[in-house]
Amino acid sequence: MAYHALATVNSGQKLRMLPLEEIKAILAAVDRSSQDGYRDYTLLFFMYETGARVEEVVSLPVKSLQLERPFYVRFLGKGAKERLCPLWPETVKLLRSLLKQREVSPKADVPVFLNHRGDRLTRHGVRYLLTKYVRIAVRNCPSLKEKRVHPHTIRHTCAMHMLQSGVDINSIRAWLGHVNVETTNRYARTNLEMKRKILEKHLEVPKGSRSWKRNHGLLEWLDSLTHKN
């Protein structure tokens, strides 16, 4: 099930995420025939798979990639806390090709992602590239037109897609590098709120009847869905 747009959690903070169709549209907007285009595709694909913070991505050295089995990347997160994140074989293939194009050793202590001048890509550079491809993707995916998509949106999207795929909260917490599990729990609350809105949209309530929101049995059932998903 694809969830999207804007969801508000209890704290009032808003989490923006994209459905899989929009992620695919953004990736499809990248022309991989050029070296810069190949880098951009690899960058966006890597960000979506790992859900890493943009600062972690731009500061990532090549030597932190494990491109032989078992595939993983070693991130240095907030508070200099290390975490390992598994990599898909497709991501490994992209990264290997990117390094081969640059003739860089897999053990090199240089940034994975460089700009067109050969310097380390900045967080502003990542945001510029993402904005660029969202604008191109709008041609085939109009739903992106009114959305503000930034690098952290990709992180939120990764977390929500994992949650909706059945990954438990503690695994998502470790994947994203959250120190406090309450930070991760925002996604569970957001997911529940989305389910409620979907039911509210499609549930027909006869005139004069009590609002379904007052049905405590239904609310308990909805709460149970969060733990199952």
Secondary structure, 3 states (H helix, E strand, C coil): CCCCEEEECCCCCEEEECCHHHHHHHHHCCCCCCHHHHHHHHHHHHHHHHCCCHHHHHCCEHHHEECCCCCEEEEECHHHCEEEEECCHHHHHHHHHHHHHHCCCCCCCCECCECCCCCECCHHHHHHHHHHHHHHHCCCCHHHCCCCCCHHHHHHHHHHHHHHCCCCHHHHHHHHCCCCHHHHHHHHHHHHHHHHHHHHHHCCCCCCCCCHHHCHHHHHHHHHHHHHC
